[in-house]
Amino acid sequence: MAEANFSEAGFNASYNKKESIKYGVILGLISFLLGIVVLYVSKHVESFWMLTSMSFGINTVLYMLIALAFAYTLRKKNGGFWNFSIAVKSTFLMLLISTVLATVSTMVFVNVINPALQEEVLRNTINITIEQLENSGAPDDVIDSRVATLEEQMATLGQITVKTIFRSLMISILIQFIFSLILAALTRNEKLIQRPTTLN
């Protein structure tokens, strides 16, 4: 006589640190390259809305789509199933590695390798911001305030400190943890598997 024996597929999935680290490194390199491309293009963009939409579209939307694809890839390597806990651990480690690698690499590039790039981008941003505010009929005090904020950012360029890096990383890691919860919810895949056993 056979008895239905059910088990949860996904609860047996393993936390594969090696794969998460590998895809984290790949995602980090992609994020770094996307960010640098945006910076180089931004210094030539002449539209405020083009600058804003391009930055958001590439650095945020495209990055999230790639991360989601990698999350599904990690799940596939677990046999196509994993529970929420394993999903969070796997995707968060991937995002953590990605964030640290991309953040540190970007800071080194814009502060050591090509320190003039950020200044060129900010100068162009100031110009198109003034133009956009003037076209929208914004009062002079609003324009002056916005320009002053951007000029303050320009004044701090190159002043890289451990505190600055740490603060930037902590904020990014918190955001990535929230994102890992979303990825886990989207990629979570568990189902009952019926395994018949014979009773003597």
PyMOL commands that set and color helices and strands:
alter all, ss='L'
color gray80, all
select helices_A, chain A and resi 17-42+48-77+84-113+116-135+140-155+162-187
alter helices_A, ss='H'
color red, helices_A
select strands_A, chain A and resi 2-9+191-198
alter strands_A, ss='S'
color yellow, strands_A
deselect
rebuild
show_as cartoon
